[in-house]
């Protein structure tokens, strides 16, 4: 793995940083407080025009073809300013990649350009259910063959961008008699499909500008051509794509943690107590040192996972390691940042409060920290047995 970024990667990182500072940071508090959807969608359209919705997507489908490392860099910079915007970009890229990896030529040509260009404000990933979160093989949503179509019935929860997504990647059981996880298929469902209902929007702790909704399928009929990949091969697709998504969420967590510690460190050089700047106290210095050391380690783990994916090497274990460490380090960094600011950090007058709320979910979605540990240990033990 090369430690130095290529010129293209530097340009993407700089572009993301500049956009985050000029367009996202000034409105992040407003988005969090007011959930201004028009403002969010406007910024998403601008990001699409800059090429951020398909960073690891081939140019023939409207992507930037910049690679996974560039994607990770961009996610980190965007999340430094607005986690709600960053998570939408992450999911959009994730949907593009699953269509590119498993879709037919017609599916790729139809949907990926619409996501990359911003014609679709967003795309969504419909996997989680009330009884199928960490264990998606336990899903209950069904798709029954009906001539040249499939009819979907069931529901999904915690679906990012649901109210303004143009297309959904949806998993459903197509063979209920198959062994657990073996009878699941994957479908592309367009937003205006009859029988697809956008349910209630969740009232969340953080990332408030990003809509998170229930999806309900009531005799929702899609053509058989809407299936992604082969019938009953959907669980494998989900597992493969979640590994890539973990790089995005780990990078998002890293960005929030860096933003929190950057702010807290500057604050420490300005705040005086006991006759000196608090940055002169060893207790504060050690918090700064520990947080930035852990965040740097997280960055290196993420770069390694992203590089391995980019060059076609196995990366599932590395992605889980990076996601686990980065999101846990980011949570600790936000805690330290709030401790440095003291009572001010607990108020909405300072951004640390928002960072702390926004970062908490990163160690839960795309697989909890506990699930990452299971994946990592399984891969290590598998290697010993082999």
C-alpha positions, 0 to 999 in steps of 0.5 A: 500500500502506498502511503502517499496519495495520488494527484487525483486523490489529493484533488478529490480530498481538497475538493471535498474539504473545500465544499464541506467548509464553504457549503456544508459547515455554514448550514450544518447547525440549521440542517440539524435543527430544522431538518431543512430538506430543500437545503439538504437536497440542494447540497446533494445535487451540487455534490452529484455535479462534482462527481461524489455520488459514484466515486468508485463507479465506471465512467461509462455509467456516469461515475468518477472512477476515482476508486475506494481510497478517494471515496474514503477521503471524501467521506471523511472531509464531508463528515467533518462538516455535516454527517447528515449529508455525508451518510446520504453520499455514502449510501448513494455510493453503496447503491451504485456499487451494488448495481454495478457489481451485480446488475444487468447491463440494462439495470446499470445503464438505467439506474446508476447514471440517475444516481450519479447525476443527481437526477435521483436525489438519493438511492436507498438500501432496504435490508433491515427489518424489526426482527432482522437487524444484525442477522439479516438472514432472518428477514420476513419480507417475501417476494412471490413469483407471479408470471413475469413479475414478483409481488413483495409483501412486508416491511423494512425499517431504518431506511436512509433517504427513503422519502426522496430516494429514486430507487431502492435496493430491496431484499426479500425471501423468494424461497421460504423453504430454503436453509436460513439465508439461502432463499433471499433475493435482491430487487430494484424497486422504483420509488413510484411503484404501486404498493411501495409505501414510505412509512413513518420517519424516525425521530433520532438522536443525531444526523437529524437532517438525514431522513430515516423511515420505515418502508412498507410493501403491500402487494408491490409488484415489480417485473422479474427483470428488476431482480439483481443477480440470481434468484436466491443469491441475495444474501451473498450480495448483501454480505459483500456490499455491507463490507464495502459500506463499512469503509464509508461509515468508518470514514464518516466516523473519522471525520466527525471525530476529527472535527470534534477534536479540531474544535476542542483543541483550538478551544483549549488554546483560547480558554483560560483557567487558574491563570493559564490556557487550559492547553497548558495542563497535562490532563488536556494535553494527554486527551489531545494526544490520545484522541489524535493518535487513535484517529490517525490509527483509524485513518491508516486502518481505513486506508488499508481496507480501502486500498485492498478493496480497490486493488481486488484483494480480500478486504472484509476482515480489514473493513470490519477492523477499520469500521470497528476501530474508527467508529469507537475512536471517534466516539471517544474523541467526541467524549474527550472534546466535550470534556475539554469544553466542559459545560459549554460542550454540553450546550447547543451553542457549540458544535461538540454537542451535535458531533457527539449525537451524530457520531453515536450511530456510527458504531451501530449502523452497517453492523454494530461494533459487536458484529464487527468483532464477530466477523474479525474473529471468525476470519482470524480463526478461519485462517488458523483452521486452514 
